[in-house]
Amino acid sequence: MEGARVWKRDDFKTEEELLAQIQADIDAIPKTDLIVEDVGYDPVQNPKQDFMTDRETDLVSQHLKRTIELLVDAVFNEAKTAAKLAGSTEEYLNEPLKVRWVEAYFPWTAPSWEIEVWWKGEWLECCGCGDVQKLVLDNSRLGNSIAWAFGIGLDRIAMLLFGIPDIRLFWSLDKRFINQFKQNRISIFKPYSKYPGSVRDISFWLPKDNEGQYLKLHENDLMEIVRENAGDLVESVKLVDEFTHPNTGKHSQTYRVNYQSMDRNITNDEVNLMNEETREELVQKYGVQLR
């Protein structure tokens, strides 16, 4: 993702009016609680451009940095909130956000910088930016203007926001990945196994309670039993079929259990044993009649 801000000199009668407008734009940027390590620019290694005055360079650069800091503050605080909602208690979630500016080189801006964020114990490079080169403005038919621009990798930011460990997952068509995310909502990625799962169906007739009503079982009830027998080797439990017999009136349910390990292949013998233990416990705990 790229962004830019342009001030056209022709829109102002004097340079002082232009500078006053840029200063007003800076003052209008909301303040953040970021801890900022700022840096200027080296006149030799990272020089300003001759077509901009010193004051123009200073103000445009200030506006650039305050804008990027506001963006970083919003993005990383959203990431903290999402992690807390997901149940994380890591120390970094309670630490103030720190950023630092580092001088850099890009062919389309001068002076140029990168902003880095202190995140989970290390400095992370977020985006490159700087005051736009005169040639770029001329080629954009903005010759008599001054501007700044930035570029940021959305995939990198998304990885931080959603806790995604591998960039290759963005090209995955696996529904276990795709279905974890909804529009306008930040949720932390839940890892899933790269090893194949093994599916078993459990079908049974439900018993009646003391009032003659058929027992009501839910996926959570079955999941509790499966977890007791299979632990972390159960990936999901879903109700896949439910019907009432037209002649007897008996009520039936079928649940599909997916057994899957995060770190190894599990054998059919293991799955059969866990599934049989679950079936037996269903009979003992709820009095169902297995089909």
PEZI-V853458 format. One record per helix or strand. SS is the DSSP state (alpha for helix, beta for strand). FROM is the first residue (numbers start at 1). TO is the last residue. If there is no record, write none. Layout:
# PEZI-V853458
SS,FROM,TO
SS,FROM,TO
This chain:
# PEZI-V853458
beta,2,8
alpha,9,11
alpha,15,27
beta,35,37
alpha,54,85
alpha,91,94
beta,98,106
beta,109,119
beta,122,132
alpha,134,139
beta,145,152
alpha,154,162
alpha,167,171
alpha,175,178
beta,198,205
beta,208,208
beta,214,214
alpha,219,233
beta,234,244
beta,251,259
alpha,268,286
beta,289,290
